[in-house]
Structures are given as structure tokens and as C-alpha cells.
Amino acid sequence: MELPFNLKGAVEREAKNAGIQGTNAFIIKEAIVRIANEYIIPNKIDGKLLLQVHDELVYKYPLAIEEEF
């Protein structure tokens, strides 16, 4: 059974996008871990990850360490 032209195109786009999205998810997870392991934990920073929105990480930390953070 052959797919209709428009459905075939949609399936192909979704297949290509899945690999890109998976890679992006891996990169952002790696960033979260590295920030914690290489900066927050060793320096005993009172900062916490609050939110991840697409490719942005939102942290909460005391205003006194804003420049350092």
C-alpha cells in the first residue's frame, strides 16, 4: 500500500526531525549535568535549576552571587 503524497511527506519530515530532537535533548541534558558537576557542586553554589524551556535553562540563585553565577 502506497501512502498519499502529503502523508508521505509528513512522515519523512517527522522521521528527520526525530533525530534532531533526540540530539538536542541529549545536548541539553549534558549541559545540565556539566553545570552541576563542574560549577555548582564543587563551588558549593546555592543555585538550583528551576526550569528548562526548549534550549534554555533557568536557574534560581541568590542575588549576591549574580555576577559569579
N, C-alpha and C positions, 0 to 999 in steps of 0.2 A: 504494500500500500504506500503510495507516494503522498507526502504532505502537500497541502496547498502552498503556493508560493509565499504568501505573507506569513504563514505559520512556520515554514521552513526558515525564513529569515529571522524570525523572533527566537527560534530555538538556537540558531547559530550565534546570535548576539548574546544570549544568556550563557551559552557554553563558554564563549570567550571571556565574558565578564566574571564568571565564577572563579577563574584562575587569578584574575587581577584582584578581586576582592579578597580571596584567600591569602594572597601575598601581602596585601595591605594590612589585613588582620594580624598576620604574623609580625610584621614590622612594628605595629603599634604595641603589641604585647611585649616584644623585645625591648622597646623604649621604656615601657612601664617598669619592667624588671631591672633594666640597667640604671635608671634614675634612682630607684630604691637602693639597689646593691652598691652602686658606685658613689652616691652622693648623700641620700637621706640617712641611711643606716650608719655608715662609717662616721659621719659628722654629727650624729645624734640630733638631726634637724627635726623640729616639731612641725613637720609638714605632712599632709595626707592627701592622697588622690581622692578627689570628690566625684569627678565625672569625666567620662570620655565621650566626646561627640565627634564622630567621624574621625578626622585626623588631628583632633585637638585633645589635650589633656588639661584638666582644670584641677589645680591644687589649692588647698587651704593651708595657710601658714601665718604666723604672727607678723604683724606689720613691721615690727622692729627688724626682721631679717629679710625684708623685701628685696633690697639690693643684692644681698648674698644669694638669695634663693633664685 
